[in-house]
Amino acid sequence: SATSYNKWIKRTASILSQRIRQATSLYRDGTSTGYSRVQFRLGEQGRPENIALAGSSASRGVDRISLRAVRSMGSLYPLPQEVRPGTKFEAWVIVANDARERDTMLHSLRAEHLADAAAERPILLAAR
């Protein structure tokens, strides 16, 4: 059965959030906080490819965690009808120490960067 686009976005954001936590643990970096923007395309196997930092945070640790998290997401199949291999995505990765800090960053991110961005390409939001 076809996966709905909204369910797929939620599932993909959940996978990315798990990968953010794993990257944080791998790098033993529980102190870096901030958000970054990572762009990628889906490859033929549904895996992120051409991964690049498109909007750096003020923290090298956050950037490193963000790139590692996207690289380690694996295949995102099954894809909904609206998403094809080659689709370009933007993932905003929020690295926060607690829910309050995450919510503050998310509010700021939405106000400063996401108002018009959704029209350009699909956006994923994920957080530690």
Residue pairs with C-beta under 8 A, 6 or more apart in sequence:
2 78
2 80
2 81
3 78
3 79
3 80
4 80
5 80
5 81
5 82
5 83
7 80
8 76
8 78
8 79
8 80
8 83
9 122
9 124
12 73
12 76
12 124
13 124
13 125
13 126
14 126
15 73
15 74
15 76
16 69
16 70
16 73
16 91
16 93
16 124
16 126
17 126
17 127
17 128
19 68
19 69
19 70
19 72
19 73
20 65
20 66
20 69
20 93
20 95
20 126
20 127
20 128
21 128
22 69
22 72
23 64
23 65
23 66
23 68
23 69
23 72
24 30
24 32
24 65
24 95
24 128
26 68
27 61
27 64
27 65
27 68
29 61
29 64
29 65
30 97
31 61
31 97
32 59
32 60
32 61
32 62
32 65
32 95
33 59
33 62
33 95
33 96
33 97
33 101
33 105
34 57
34 58
34 59
34 62
34 94
34 95
34 105
35 57
35 62
35 92
35 93
35 94
35 95
35 105
35 109
36 53
36 55
36 56
36 57
36 62
36 63
36 66
36 92
36 93
37 53
37 54
37 55
37 90
37 91
37 92
37 93
37 113
38 51
38 52
38 53
38 54
38 66
38 67
38 70
38 90
38 91
38 93
39 50
39 51
39 52
39 54
39 88
39 89
39 90
39 91
40 48
40 49
40 50
40 51
40 52
40 70
40 88
40 89
40 91
41 48
41 49
41 50
41 86
41 87
41 88
41 89
42 48
42 49
42 76
42 79
42 83
42 84
42 85
42 86
42 87
42 89
43 49
43 85
44 85
45 75
45 77
45 85
46 75
46 76
46 77
46 79
46 85
47 73
47 74
47 75
47 76
48 70
48 71
48 73
48 76
48 89
51 67
51 70
51 71
53 63
53 66
53 67
54 90
55 113
56 63
57 63
57 66
57 95
59 95
61 95
62 93
62 95
65 93
65 95
65 128
66 91
66 93
66 95
69 93
69 126
70 91
70 93
79 85
83 122
87 121
87 122
88 121
89 121
89 122
89 123
89 124
90 117
90 120
90 121
90 122
90 123
90 124
91 123
91 124
91 125
91 126
92 109
92 113
92 114
92 123
92 124
92 125
92 126
93 126
93 127
94 102
94 105
94 106
94 109
94 125
94 126
94 127
94 128
95 127
95 128
96 102
96 105
96 127
96 128
102 127
102 128
105 127
106 125
106 127
109 125
114 123
117 123
